[in-house]
């Protein structure tokens, strides 16, 4: 595969939980960090979380901090996003990406590289 493949999205009620998965198999991500972006209806893609493969350092945007948890499995070349206490404003298409940094410092979202995957749809109803 030449691009990331996201899965796990679904339609859920507010307060529910989901676990998104992303495989980078076939993607030359090297020792770089990995991240999740999302695109809400009518908006552009926004970086929401990043994880380093050096020591597993993570960072989150305020909108999801405390509710979402990013993790990775290096052996499987996969990244996950645990989503809890979901809100209607979390409704979006979620994408994973390679970040050309060894960690998630600074404006990491400006250092995405490679093709976008198709994303996975998350819909949260009230």
C-alpha positions, 0 to 999 in steps of 0.5 A: 500500500502506498497510503495509510488505511484508516478504519473503525469509524461508525455512527454513535450516540453522544457519550459513546466510544470508538477505537480507530485504527490506521495501518502504515504498511507499505508506507515509508514512514521511517522513524518519524512520528505519526498523527491523526487529523480530522475534517469536520463538515465544511472545514479543512483537515485539522491535526488533533493528536501526534505520537513519537516513535522515539519514546512515545511522547504524545500531544493533543489539541485542547478540543480532544485532550482528556477524551482521546488517546493515541497509541501505536504498535511498532511491530504491526506498523499501526497507530490507534485512536481511542475516543471516549465521551464523544460529542456531536462536534467530534463528527468528522472524517478522521485521517492518519498521517506521517509527520516528518519529525522524530517527536511531536514538538512545535507545529507538528501539523505543518510537517505532514508528508505523503499521500492522504488515505481515504479516512474513516467517518465518525458521526456522533448524534445527540 
